[in-house]
Amino acid sequence: MHRTYSMRASRAPTASQIQNPPPPPSSTKSGRLFGRGGIGGLGHALRRNAAGAFGPDLAKKLSQLVKMEKNVMRSLEMVAKERMEVAQQLSLWGEACDEDVSDVTDKLGVLLYEIGELEDQYVDRYDQYRVTMKSIRNIEASVQPSRDRKQKITDQIAQLKYKEPNSPRIVVLEQELVRAEAESLVAEAQLSNITREKIKAAYTYQFDALREHCEKVAIIAGYGKHLLELIDDTPVTPGETRPAYDGYEASKAIIQDCENSLTNWVTQNAAVSAKLSTRSRTLSQRRRNNIKARTEGGAGQGHDLSGQDAPLNDRDSWVPANQHKEVAEDYDVSEEEEDDDEDEEDDIDAPGSSLLDGESGHHQRGRNQEPVAA
């Protein structure tokens, strides 16, 4: 019977998935017209070069970063699919070889396909990082109008002071500038706070996903080397017959051990850990202590902005409301619409055909054999 080219016929949640539920599929996995080959590279170039061409100046650099990360995700997705195809081809090639080579290459194909699936899952978690960085970009775009409004009023005041130093409009504009500065001050503080919060969250997503992916790939690589030990590479003389292969049960057991290791892996049991030197640990702790001291020392304190917008006491300097209309129209800046980088890709991306057969996303194996018991 044919079986899916994977270690597990049924996908029960692993310990890591129970501890940290997987995110929804990446937004890059649908809606593509040119996903591979040279035209796919053209799509990459268009996204990268056009990323910062539109939208507020403040958000241009981060917009380009978000676009470049989409290119990275598209490349990772292509690598995952190509690896699955390579796994199938390895199994098909080994089918015509001697028994030991045939069995081992078949099982190696299973492991390689598993790496492809892990890479596909990594793309989904990588998208969490990218979406979080997009939220910073959106906040930057929303702050730009307040900056523009304050700058426009400042320029108008400077122009009037040069041309009409005694103009009553200067007083009105100065009052509006105070309000604009207060609004800008709030917006800039929000941007500063959100940027710090989101960048820590974004790269926590990325590094956690990268750590899990690399640890699991290392596990598979280790069991792959155990499989290779089942191949008898002792040289034979012409006409000599090799002993019959008796490693079928051993190869199945290795695959099952690998499956168990992947299923039971959790972050707390990671084999690789980053250990700081004494100097690094001391400096890092000093930095954390300084942040904590400032936080505790500044608790309950803040800047009172309630008095900065007080009206002028000299009522004679005000002009009638009907004369203010022209001034208000000069500096009114409408809020820009939020830039969504997905809109730029409508001309590039459209639904395309999948490289995998079947709706389940698992490639069917080329060999007729019983599945490995899980």
HUTATA-V667355 format. One line per field, one symbol per residue. burial: I if it has 16 or more other C-alpha atoms within 10 Angstrom, else O. A space follows every 50 residues. Layout:
burial=???
This chain:
burial=OOIIIIIIOOOOOIOIOOOOOOOOOIOIIOOIIIIOOOOIOOIIOOIIOO IIOOIIOIIIOIIIIIIIIIIOIIIIIIOIIOIIIIIIIIIIOIIOOOII IIIIIIIIIIIIIIIIIIIIIIIIIIIIIIOIIIIIIIIIIIIIIIIIII IIIIOIIOOIOOOOOOOOIIIIIOIIIIIIIIIIOOIIOOIOOIIOOIIO OIIOIIOOIIOIIIIIIOIIIOIIOOIIOIIOOOOOOOOOOOOOOOIOOO IIOIIIOIIOIIIOIIOOOOOOOOOOOOOOOOOOOOOOOOOOOOOOOOOO OOOOOOOOOOOOOOOOOOOOOOOOOOOOOOIOOOOOOOIOIOOOOOOIIO OOOOOOOOOOOIIOIIOOOOIIOO
